[in-house]
Amino acid sequence: MDKRVYFLMIVSFVVGMVELIIGGLLDLIAIDLHVSLGQVGLLITIFSFIFAIASPILLILTANIERKKLTLISLLIFLLGNIITVFSPTYSILFAGRVISALSGALLIILCLTIAPTIVDHKYRGRAIGIVSMGVSASLVLGVPIGLTLGNAFGWRAPFVLITVLTILSIAGVYLLMERVEPIPSIPIGKQLATLKDRKILFAQATTFLFIAGHTTLYAYLTPYLKTVLGLEGNWVSIIYLIFGIAAVSGGGIGGTFADLFGTKRTILSSIVIFAVAIFTIPYTTSILAVFLFVLVIWGMMSWAISPAMQSYLIEASPETSAIQQSLNNSSLHLGIAIGSLIGGAVIEQASIEHNVTVGGLLVIISLGTALVSMYENQSITKKMNKSRI
């Protein structure tokens, strides 16, 4: 395995960390910039929304640019976005910094995922993509506890100072370690979206979107939930995020293993059901910390256990468009984060943070319905194909 793949994983981790890191800093930013928690939550929404929409578009617009050069340009723009974030005196400037970071970060993640398989032998291509993907998923779940720990110790700007330093190191690493990588033909947006005409694909992508939206409705606002409902502060909040992060990362591995052992469909459905039970149970565990932590671990594991199973299911359902489905599934995931954080902020503004659990759980229940529809459609098509062969 080419060691540069692990470097690309580090780059993807640094970039991905910026997306949800705000979640652990909500109250600190709100107090410092004199805005509401919902407005700070919007910083997650706009980042994730841009991430979901911009990735495929920017990849097409930059299709003819040599990949090392494009990566360096994107990292420099990403650096600028984080510098603006660090020194932002007002909410509007912070918002602008997030937009710049999101646009460049969206392209960087896709570049890492597309460069990795081109710099290794053919037999290692799948593993290379998996390693970079692990960096992305790890950043989404570990970014919050890292941000929370630094934020509580040195202020909410400190995590972005760390990301700025790591970005500078990434620029140096790409410049010194990466060789030229010629661009490969991109898939037109029209062709990508056309695959959604297939109901089994549409409802499968909708499952990822709704599931992650339900998860983020609470997770994006977990810090104020812990402080308001459980009365926890400082170190305890950091510990809970760390426990959740470890559970989530391990959940990805467990989901992949279960998909191989028991099949993708069973893994997807069981992950959704267990996740729904866990999230609806949370309000009844807040009086006993040990029980709450147990449910938190289940929630964390199931939140990412569905991801590898869903990706495998999409490949099984449409092997001829598997590359397109992975791209669309990435967009569905980040769009789910965007809408989930937006819904969560609206619930806090209009009702109270205690209701985020219920709203998030209902979205997860709907995702169970879309998963069943997709699997029913897939089964029907398979039966028709088998009959035609006979």
C-alpha positions in Angstrom: 0.0 0.0 0.0 1.4 3.4 -1.0 2.0 5.4 2.2 0.7 8.6 0.5 -2.8 7.1 0.9 -2.4 7.5 4.7 -1.4 11.1 4.1 -4.5 11.7 2.1 -6.5 10.2 5.0 -4.9 12.8 7.3 -5.8 15.6 4.9 -9.4 14.3 4.7 -9.5 14.2 8.6 -8.3 17.8 8.9 -10.8 19.0 6.4 -13.7 16.9 7.7 -13.1 18.1 11.3 -14.3 21.6 10.4 -17.9 20.5 9.5 -19.3 19.5 12.9 -16.7 21.0 15.2 -19.1 23.9 15.9 -21.4 21.4 17.7 -19.2 21.4 20.8 -18.7 25.2 20.7 -22.3 26.3 20.3 -22.7 28.1 23.7 -19.2 29.6 23.6 -19.7 31.2 20.2 -23.3 32.3 21.1 -22.1 34.1 24.2 -19.0 35.7 22.5 -20.8 36.9 19.4 -24.1 37.7 21.1 -26.2 35.4 18.9 -28.7 32.6 19.7 -27.9 28.9 19.7 -30.0 28.4 16.6 -27.9 31.0 14.7 -24.7 29.2 15.7 -26.3 25.9 14.6 -26.9 27.5 11.2 -23.1 27.5 10.8 -23.2 23.7 10.7 -26.2 23.8 8.3 -24.6 26.1 5.7 -21.4 24.2 5.8 -23.0 20.8 5.3 -25.4 22.1 2.7 -22.6 23.6 0.6 -20.6 20.3 1.1 -23.5 18.3 -0.3 -24.2 20.5 -3.3 -20.8 21.8 -4.2 -18.8 18.5 -4.3 -20.1 17.1 -7.6 -20.4 20.5 -9.2 -16.8 21.7 -8.3 -15.4 18.3 -9.4 -16.9 18.8 -12.9 -15.9 22.5 -13.1 -12.2 21.6 -12.3 -12.1 18.4 -14.3 -9.2 19.5 -16.5 -6.9 20.8 -13.8 -3.9 18.7 -12.7 -4.9 17.1 -9.3 -1.8 18.1 -7.2 -2.1 21.7 -8.3 -5.8 21.7 -7.7 -5.3 20.2 -4.2 -2.8 22.9 -3.3 -5.1 25.7 -4.5 -8.0 24.2 -2.6 -5.9 23.9 0.6 -4.8 27.5 0.3 -8.5 28.6 0.0 -9.4 26.3 2.9 -6.6 27.9 4.9 -8.0 31.4 4.1 -11.5 30.3 5.3 -10.1 29.1 8.6 -8.0 32.3 9.2 -11.1 34.4 8.6 -12.9 32.1 11.2 -10.1 32.6 13.8 -10.1 36.4 13.5 -13.8 36.9 12.9 -15.1 39.8 15.1 -18.8 39.3 14.1 -21.2 36.5 13.3 -21.5 37.6 9.6 -17.7 37.4 9.1 -17.6 34.0 10.8 -20.4 32.9 8.5 -18.4 34.0 5.5 -15.4 32.1 6.7 -17.5 28.9 7.0 -18.7 29.3 3.4 -15.2 29.6 2.1 -14.0 26.6 4.2 -17.0 24.6 3.0 -16.5 25.3 -0.7 -12.8 24.4 -0.6 -13.3 21.5 1.8 -16.0 19.9 -0.3 -13.6 19.7 -3.3 -10.7 18.5 -1.1 -12.6 15.5 0.3 -13.6 14.4 -3.2 -10.0 15.0 -4.5 -8.7 12.8 -1.7 -11.2 10.0 -2.5 -10.4 10.2 -6.3 -6.6 10.5 -6.0 -6.2 7.6 -3.6 -7.1 4.8 -6.0 -4.9 6.3 -8.8 -1.7 6.1 -6.8 -1.9 2.5 -5.7 -1.9 -0.9 -7.5 -5.3 -2.0 -8.9 -5.7 -4.6 -6.2 -5.5 -2.0 -3.5 -7.9 0.5 -4.9 -10.9 -0.5 -2.8 -8.7 -0.4 0.3 -7.3 3.0 -0.5 -10.8 4.5 -0.8 -11.8 2.8 2.5 -8.7 4.3 4.3 -9.6 7.9 3.1 -13.2 7.3 3.9 -12.2 6.3 7.4 -10.4 9.7 7.8 -13.7 11.5 6.8 -15.9 9.5 9.2 -13.4 9.8 12.0 -13.3 13.5 11.6 -17.1 13.8 11.7 -17.3 12.1 15.1 -14.0 13.1 16.7 -14.0 16.7 15.5 -16.6 17.7 18.2 -14.7 16.3 21.3 -11.4 17.8 20.0 -13.1 21.2 19.5 -14.9 21.0 22.8 -11.7 20.2 24.8 -9.7 23.0 23.2 -12.7 25.4 23.3 -13.2 24.9 27.0 -9.5 25.3 27.7 -8.6 28.2 25.4 -11.8 29.7 23.9 -13.8 28.7 20.8 -11.2 30.0 18.4 -8.5 27.6 19.6 -9.8 24.6 17.6 -9.7 26.6 14.4 -6.1 27.7 15.2 -5.2 24.0 15.4 -6.9 23.3 12.1 -5.1 26.3 10.5 -1.7 24.9 11.7 -2.6 21.4 10.4 -3.7 22.9 7.1 -0.3 24.6 6.7 1.4 21.3 7.4 -0.9 19.6 4.9 0.0 22.1 2.2 3.7 21.4 2.8 3.1 17.7 2.7 1.2 17.8 -0.6 3.8 20.0 -2.1 6.7 17.8 -1.0 5.2 14.3 -1.1 2.6 14.2 -3.8 3.5 13.7 -7.5 1.6 15.0 -10.4 -1.8 13.3 -10.8 -3.5 13.7 -14.2 -7.3 14.5 -14.1 -9.7 11.7 -15.0 -13.0 12.2 -16.8 -15.8 13.3 -14.5 -19.4 12.1 -14.6 -21.9 14.8 -15.7 -24.4 16.0 -13.0 -27.3 15.0 -15.3 -26.1 11.4 -15.5 -25.7 11.2 -11.8 -29.1 12.6 -11.0 -30.7 10.4 -13.7 -30.0 7.3 -11.6 -32.5 8.6 -9.0 -35.3 7.8 -11.4 -34.8 4.2 -10.2 -37.1 4.0 -7.1 -34.9 1.5 -5.3 -32.0 4.0 -5.6 -34.0 7.1 -4.8 -35.4 5.5 -1.6 -32.0 4.1 -0.6 -30.4 7.6 -0.9 -33.4 9.1 1.0 -32.8 6.6 3.8 -29.3 7.9 4.3 -30.5 11.5 4.2 -33.4 11.0 6.7 -31.3 8.8 9.1 -28.5 11.3 9.3 -30.9 14.2 9.5 -32.6 12.5 12.5 -29.2 11.9 14.1 -28.0 15.4 13.6 -31.2 17.0 14.9 -30.0 16.0 18.4 -26.2 15.4 17.9 -25.5 18.9 16.6 -27.0 20.3 19.8 -25.8 17.7 22.2 -23.7 20.2 24.2 -26.6 22.4 25.3 -28.7 19.2 25.7 -26.2 17.8 28.2 -25.9 21.1 30.0 -29.6 21.8 30.1 -31.1 18.4 30.7 -28.3 16.5 32.5 -26.8 19.5 34.2 -23.3 18.5 33.1 -20.4 20.9 32.5 -16.8 21.1 31.2 -14.9 17.9 31.5 -17.9 15.6 31.6 -19.3 17.0 28.3 -15.8 16.4 26.7 -15.8 12.8 28.1 -19.3 12.1 26.7 -18.3 13.3 23.3 -15.1 11.2 23.4 -17.1 8.1 24.4 -19.6 8.8 21.6 -16.8 9.3 19.0 -15.1 6.0 19.9 -18.4 4.2 19.7 -19.2 5.8 16.3 -15.9 4.9 14.8 -16.1 1.3 16.0 -19.7 1.2 14.8 -18.4 1.7 11.2 -16.3 -1.4 11.5 -19.1 -3.4 13.1 -21.5 -2.3 10.4 -19.2 -3.5 7.7 -18.6 -6.8 9.4 -22.3 -7.4 10.0 -23.1 -6.6 6.4 -20.6 -9.3 5.3 -22.0 -11.9 7.8 -25.7 -11.2 7.8 -26.3 -9.3 4.5 -26.7 -5.6 3.8 -30.5 -5.5 4.1 -30.6 -7.0 7.6 -27.8 -4.8 8.8 -29.5 -1.6 7.5 -32.9 -2.4 9.0 -31.5 -3.6 12.3 -29.2 -0.5 12.6 -32.2 1.8 12.0 -34.4 0.0 14.5 -31.8 -0.2 17.3 -30.9 3.4 16.7 -34.5 4.5 16.9 -35.0 2.6 20.2 -31.8 4.2 21.6 -32.7 7.8 20.7 -36.3 7.5 22.0 -34.9 6.0 25.2 -32.6 8.9 25.9 -35.1 11.1 27.8 -35.8 8.3 30.3 -32.1 7.7 31.1 -31.0 11.3 32.0 -31.5 10.7 35.8 -29.0 7.8 35.9 -25.7 8.7 34.2 -24.5 5.1 33.8 -27.6 4.1 32.0 -27.4 7.3 29.8 -23.8 6.4 28.9 -24.8 2.9 27.9 -27.6 4.2 25.6 -25.2 6.8 24.3 -22.7 4.1 23.2 -25.5 2.2 21.4 -26.6 5.5 19.7 -23.0 6.2 18.7 -22.4 2.8 17.3 -25.6 2.6 15.3 -25.1 6.2 13.9 -22.3 4.9 11.7 -23.0 1.2 11.5 -25.5 1.9 8.7 -22.9 3.6 6.5 -20.8 0.7 5.1 -23.9 -1.5 4.8 -25.7 1.2 2.8 -22.8 1.7 0.5 -22.5 -2.0 -0.1 -26.3 -2.2 -0.7 -26.1 0.5 -3.3 -23.3 -1.4 -5.1 -25.5 -4.5 -5.0 -28.6 -2.7 -6.2 -26.9 -0.9 -9.1 -23.4 -2.3 -9.8 -23.2 -0.5 -13.2 -23.5 2.9 -11.5 -21.7 2.1 -8.2 -19.3 5.0 -8.5 -22.1 7.5 -9.0 -24.0 6.0 -6.1 -21.1 6.5 -3.7 -20.9 10.2 -4.8 -24.6 10.7 -4.3 -24.6 8.9 -1.0 -21.9 11.3 0.2 -24.1 14.2 -0.8 -27.1 12.6 0.9 -25.1 12.3 4.1 -24.0 15.9 4.2 -27.4 17.2 3.1 -28.8 15.2 6.0 -26.4 16.9 8.4 -27.4 20.3 7.0 -31.1 19.7 7.2 -30.9 18.0 10.6 -28.9 20.8 12.2 -31.4 23.3 10.6 -34.4 21.4 12.1 -32.7 21.1 15.4 -32.1 24.8 15.6 -35.7 25.5 14.6 -36.9 23.2 17.4 -34.8 25.0 20.0 -36.0 28.4 18.8 -39.7 27.5 18.6 -40.0 25.0 21.5 -37.1 23.6 23.7 -34.1 21.4 23.3 -35.8 18.6 25.1 -38.0 18.1 21.9 -35.0 17.5 19.6 -34.9 13.9 20.7 -38.5 13.3 19.6 -38.2 15.1 16.3 -34.9 13.4 15.5 -36.4 10.0 16.3 -39.4 10.6 14.0 -37.1 11.3 11.1 -35.3 8.0 11.8 -38.6 6.1 11.8 -39.4 7.6 8.4 -36.0 6.4 7.2 -37.0 2.9 8.1 -40.0 3.3 5.8 -37.8 4.5 2.9 -35.4 1.6 3.4 -38.2 -0.9 3.3 -39.6 0.6 0.1 -36.2 0.5 -1.6 -35.7 -3.1 -0.6 -39.2 -4.0 -1.9 -38.5 -2.3 -5.2 -35.1 -4.1 -5.5 -36.7 -7.5 -4.7 -39.4 -6.9 -7.3 -36.9 -6.0 -10.0 -34.7 -9.0 -9.2 -37.8 -11.4 -9.5 -38.7 -9.9 -12.9 -35.1 -10.4 -14.1 -35.1 -14.0 -13.0 -38.4 -14.7 -14.7 -37.1 -13.1 -18.0 -34.1 -15.3 -17.9 -36.2 -18.4 -17.5 
